Amino acid sequence: MKAKRNSILFYLTITLFMGGLLLSSCENENGKSTSEQTDYPTEFRLSKADLMDKIKGGWAGQVIGCTYGGPTEFKFKGTMIQDYMPIEWDETRMEWYYKNAPGLYDDIYMDLTFVEVFENEGMDAPAASHAQAFANAEYQLWHANQAARYNILNGIDPPASGYWENNPHADDIDFQIEADFAGLMNPGMVNSSSEICDRVGHIMNYGDGWYGGVYVAAMYSLAFYSDDIEFIVSEALKTIPEKSDFYRCVNDVIGWCHQFPDDWKRTWFEAERRWSSDVGCPHGVFDAFNIDAKINAAYIVIGLLYGSGDFGMIRFKNAGPCLTPSIPMQNFKLHRIF
């Protein structure tokens, strides 16, 4: 990643497995409040080389993020990993996990399944094609994805396959961790990424679970245009209904980050106190499972805003399938943007 913007995109991907009332009073170096920065152009140009560099960085970030978080996944649920926790890392780690724990990369092989459908059928490929592709695939699935697979194979097609009455995992993180492709395929085109999310995301999720994927994809899309993390985080939130719990959760985190700019742990505890109830997942109701999309989105935003665009400053701690930040960086498996 040669340019600053390219570095930002790679950082965003790493942190993603990574507005409010206070934003109106927070000014950037140009003297404009973040919430006012909506006058970006309807068109912008990227060279083919830069575009390819960013896309490759996005996919690389996903693989690295999944791999680095592997050793701690589901081992520190609802708490922080202490800074002295060692994380093994060398040039053999990714190959080892691919051979010995391939399910760790469900974030990636689900994305690639949807990309393959678009490649074979074009950008108008219907939800049914995406549903059949992953429902009949041989790889392992869990939670909302597995419930959707069962539904589809038993005649419950999308969007009913992801609806909460048919899928008790509808608010889980499944689409949130596999929506990367929608943003990567729509550089700077947030509405287009949301339209793809509408087709694909309701196969396995609804409500907050679906909003998580829309939000992540929107951040990916915006990251092609801007390297302003605060702008990306707050602008992407405009794709989510303001009265939804998902919006309120992320909006709270943005506010706490401004209220406690030097204390990410305070923000983390505030998010846990208000938003960690995981009643939507059958496995998480009576366990600190942390697989709800809202709290995982909170972890993403904490990592992005406190990381200040430098993934080397952040250590991500696995609180379940996702992570929370500590300094310095040592392990992460957040949802990724770039």
C-alpha positions in Angstrom: 0.0 0.0 0.0 1.9 3.0 -1.3 -0.5 5.9 -0.7 -2.1 6.9 2.5 -5.6 6.2 1.3 -4.5 2.7 0.3 -3.1 2.2 3.8 -6.4 3.3 5.2 -8.3 0.7 3.2 -6.1 -2.1 4.3 -6.4 -0.9 8.0 -10.2 -0.8 7.7 -10.3 -4.4 6.5 -8.2 -5.6 9.4 -10.3 -3.8 11.9 -13.7 -5.0 10.7 -13.8 -8.5 12.6 -14.3 -3.5 13.2 -23.8 10.7 13.4 -24.5 11.1 16.9 -25.4 14.1 18.9 -21.7 14.7 19.8 -20.6 14.6 16.2 -22.2 18.0 15.5 -19.8 19.7 17.8 -16.6 17.8 16.7 -14.6 19.5 14.1 -11.9 18.2 11.8 -8.7 19.9 10.7 -10.7 21.9 8.1 -13.1 23.3 10.7 -16.1 21.3 9.5 -18.1 19.0 11.7 -17.9 15.4 10.6 -21.7 15.2 10.3 -21.6 18.0 7.7 -19.2 16.3 5.3 -21.8 15.1 2.8 -20.8 17.3 -0.1 -18.6 14.7 -1.8 -18.8 14.5 -5.6 -21.3 12.2 -7.4 -18.3 11.0 -9.5 -14.7 10.5 -8.7 -11.8 8.8 -10.5 -9.5 6.0 -9.6 -6.7 4.6 -11.8 -7.0 1.0 -12.6 -3.8 0.3 -10.6 -5.2 2.1 -7.5 -8.5 0.3 -7.8 -6.9 -3.1 -8.0 -4.5 -2.3 -5.2 -7.4 -1.4 -2.9 -9.4 -4.5 -3.9 -6.5 -6.8 -3.3 -5.9 -5.0 0.1 -9.5 -5.7 1.0 -9.2 -9.4 0.4 -5.8 -9.7 2.0 -7.1 -7.9 5.1 -9.9 -10.4 5.4 -7.5 -13.4 5.3 -5.1 -11.8 7.7 -7.9 -10.8 10.1 -9.4 -14.3 10.2 -6.0 -15.9 10.7 -4.7 -13.6 13.4 -7.9 -13.9 15.4 -8.0 -17.7 15.1 -6.1 -18.6 18.3 -8.5 -16.6 20.6 -11.9 -17.1 18.9 -14.6 -17.9 21.4 -12.1 -18.2 24.2 -12.6 -14.8 25.8 -16.3 -14.2 25.5 -17.6 -11.0 27.0 -14.3 -9.9 28.3 -10.9 -8.5 27.3 -7.8 -10.5 26.6 -5.0 -9.2 28.6 -2.1 -7.5 26.8 0.4 -10.2 27.8 -1.6 -12.9 25.9 0.8 -14.2 23.3 -0.4 -14.7 19.7 1.7 -16.9 17.5 2.4 -15.4 14.1 4.7 -16.3 11.3 4.6 -16.9 7.5 3.1 -20.4 8.1 0.0 -19.3 10.1 -2.4 -18.9 7.2 -1.4 -22.1 5.5 -1.7 -24.0 8.8 -5.3 -22.7 9.5 -6.4 -23.4 5.9 -5.3 -27.0 6.2 -6.3 -27.6 9.8 -9.2 -25.3 10.6 -10.7 -24.2 7.3 -14.0 -23.3 9.0 -12.2 -20.2 10.4 -12.5 -18.7 6.9 -16.3 -18.9 6.6 -16.2 -15.1 6.3 -14.2 -15.5 3.1 -15.7 -18.6 1.4 -19.2 -17.2 1.8 -18.1 -14.0 0.2 -16.5 -15.9 -2.7 -19.6 -17.9 -3.3 -21.6 -14.8 -3.9 -18.9 -13.3 -6.1 -18.9 -16.5 -8.2 -22.6 -16.3 -8.7 -22.3 -12.7 -10.0 -19.5 -13.8 -12.2 -21.5 -16.6 -13.7 -24.9 -14.9 -13.9 -24.1 -11.2 -14.0 -24.9 -8.4 -11.6 -28.7 -9.1 -11.8 -28.3 -12.6 -10.4 -31.4 -13.2 -8.2 -31.3 -14.1 -4.5 -32.4 -17.6 -5.4 -29.2 -18.3 -7.2 -27.1 -17.1 -4.3 -29.2 -19.2 -1.9 -28.8 -22.4 -3.9 -25.1 -21.8 -4.3 -24.2 -21.8 -0.6 -27.0 -24.1 0.5 -25.6 -26.9 -1.7 -21.9 -26.1 -1.0 -19.9 -28.6 0.9 -18.3 -26.2 3.4 -19.3 -25.9 7.0 -21.8 -23.3 8.2 -23.1 -22.1 11.6 -25.9 -20.1 13.1 -27.9 -17.9 10.7 -26.1 -19.3 7.7 -26.7 -22.9 8.7 -30.3 -22.2 9.6 -30.8 -20.6 6.2 -29.2 -23.5 4.5 -31.6 -25.9 6.3 -34.5 -23.7 5.3 -33.6 -23.5 1.7 -33.0 -27.2 1.4 -36.4 -27.8 2.9 -38.3 -25.4 0.6 -38.2 -22.1 2.5 -36.7 -19.7 0.0 -35.3 -16.2 0.5 -36.2 -13.8 2.0 -38.3 -16.1 4.2 -35.2 -18.2 4.9 -33.6 -15.4 6.9 -36.8 -14.1 8.5 -36.8 -14.3 12.3 -39.9 -16.5 12.5 -38.0 -19.1 10.4 -34.5 -18.4 11.4 -33.9 -17.8 15.2 -30.4 -16.5 14.4 -31.7 -13.6 12.3 -29.9 -11.0 14.4 -26.5 -12.9 14.4 -23.4 -11.6 12.7 -23.4 -13.9 9.7 -24.2 -11.5 7.0 -22.1 -8.8 8.8 -19.0 -10.9 8.4 -19.7 -11.9 4.8 -20.9 -8.6 3.3 -17.4 -7.4 2.4 -17.9 -8.4 -1.2 -20.8 -6.0 -1.7 -18.7 -3.0 -0.8 -15.6 -4.3 -2.7 -17.7 -4.6 -5.9 -19.2 -1.1 -5.5 -16.3 1.4 -5.0 -17.8 4.6 -3.8 -21.3 3.4 -4.8 -23.1 2.9 -1.4 -26.6 2.7 -2.8 -25.5 -0.1 -5.2 -23.8 -2.0 -2.4 -27.0 -1.7 -0.3 -29.1 -3.1 -3.2 -26.9 -6.1 -3.4 -27.2 -6.5 0.4 -30.9 -6.4 0.0 -30.8 -9.4 -2.3 -28.2 -11.5 -0.6 -28.4 -10.5 3.1 -32.0 -11.5 3.6 -31.1 -15.1 2.7 -29.8 -15.6 6.2 -30.5 -12.5 8.3 -33.1 -9.9 9.0 -33.4 -6.8 11.2 -30.1 -6.0 13.0 -28.4 -9.0 11.5 -29.1 -7.6 8.0 -28.3 -4.0 9.0 -24.8 -5.1 10.1 -24.0 -6.3 6.6 -25.4 -3.2 5.0 -23.3 -1.0 7.3 -20.1 -2.9 6.7 -20.6 -2.9 3.0 -21.2 0.8 3.0 -18.0 1.4 4.9 -16.1 -0.6 2.4 -17.7 1.3 -0.5 -16.9 4.7 1.1 -13.3 3.7 1.9 -12.6 3.7 -1.9 -13.4 7.4 -1.8 -12.2 8.7 1.6 -9.4 8.0 4.1 -11.3 9.9 6.8 -12.2 7.1 9.3 -14.7 9.3 11.2 -16.4 10.3 8.0 -16.6 6.6 6.8 -18.1 5.4 10.1 -20.7 8.2 10.4 -21.6 8.4 6.7 -22.1 4.7 6.4 -24.6 4.8 9.3 -26.9 6.8 7.1 -27.8 3.6 5.4 -29.4 2.3 8.6 -32.9 3.4 10.0 -32.4 5.8 12.8 -35.0 4.1 15.0 -33.4 0.7 14.8 -31.4 -0.7 17.7 -28.4 -1.2 15.4 -28.3 2.5 14.5 -28.7 3.4 18.2 -25.9 1.1 19.2 -23.4 2.4 16.7 -24.5 6.0 17.3 -23.9 5.5 21.0 -20.4 4.2 20.4 -19.5 7.2 18.2 -20.8 9.5 20.9 -18.8 7.7 23.6 -15.6 7.8 21.5 -16.0 11.6 21.5 -16.9 11.7 25.2 -13.9 9.5 26.2 -11.4 10.2 23.4 -8.4 8.8 25.4 -10.1 5.8 27.1 -11.3 3.1 24.7 -11.9 0.8 27.6 -14.5 3.1 29.0 -16.3 3.1 25.7 -16.0 -0.7 25.5 -17.6 -1.0 29.0 -20.4 1.4 28.1 -21.2 -0.6 25.0 -21.2 -3.9 27.0 -23.4 -2.3 29.7 -26.0 -1.1 27.2 -25.9 -3.4 24.2 -24.4 -6.8 25.1 -27.8 -8.6 25.6 -27.7 -11.5 23.1 -31.3 -12.7 23.2 -31.6 -13.3 19.5 -29.2 -16.3 19.3 -30.4 -19.6 20.8 -26.8 -20.3 21.8 -26.2 -16.9 23.3 -29.2 -16.3 25.4 -27.7 -17.9 28.5 -24.1 -17.5 27.5 -21.7 -14.6 26.9 -21.6 -15.5 23.3 -21.2 -12.0 21.7 -22.5 -13.1 18.4 -25.2 -10.4 18.1 -24.6 -8.0 15.2 -25.1 -4.9 17.2 -22.3 -5.5 19.8 -20.0 -6.7 17.1 -20.6 -3.5 15.1 -19.7 -1.6 18.3 -16.4 -3.4 18.5 -15.7 -2.5 14.9 -16.4 1.1 15.4 -14.3 1.2 18.6 -11.4 -0.3 16.7 -11.7 2.1 13.8 -12.1 5.3 15.8 -9.5 4.7 18.5 -7.1 3.2 15.9 -6.9 6.6 14.1 -6.2 4.9 10.8 -3.2 2.9 11.9 -3.9 -0.8 12.5 -0.5 -1.1 14.1 -1.8 0.9 17.1 -4.6 -1.6 17.9 -4.6 -5.0 19.6 -7.9 -6.7 19.1 -9.2 -9.0 21.7 -11.6 -11.8 20.8 -14.8 -11.5 22.8 -16.5 -14.2 20.7 -16.5 -14.3 17.0 -15.4 -10.6 17.0 -12.8 -8.6 18.9 -12.4 -5.5 21.0 -9.3 -3.2 20.9 -6.4 -2.8 23.2 -3.0 -1.2 22.6 -0.7 -2.3 21.0 -2.1 -4.6 18.3 -1.6 -8.3 18.6 -4.6 -10.2 17.5 -7.7 -9.4 15.6 -10.6 -11.1 13.8 -13.0 -8.3 13.4 -15.1 -7.7 10.4 -12.9 -6.2 7.8 -13.2 -3.2 5.5 -9.8 -2.6 3.9 
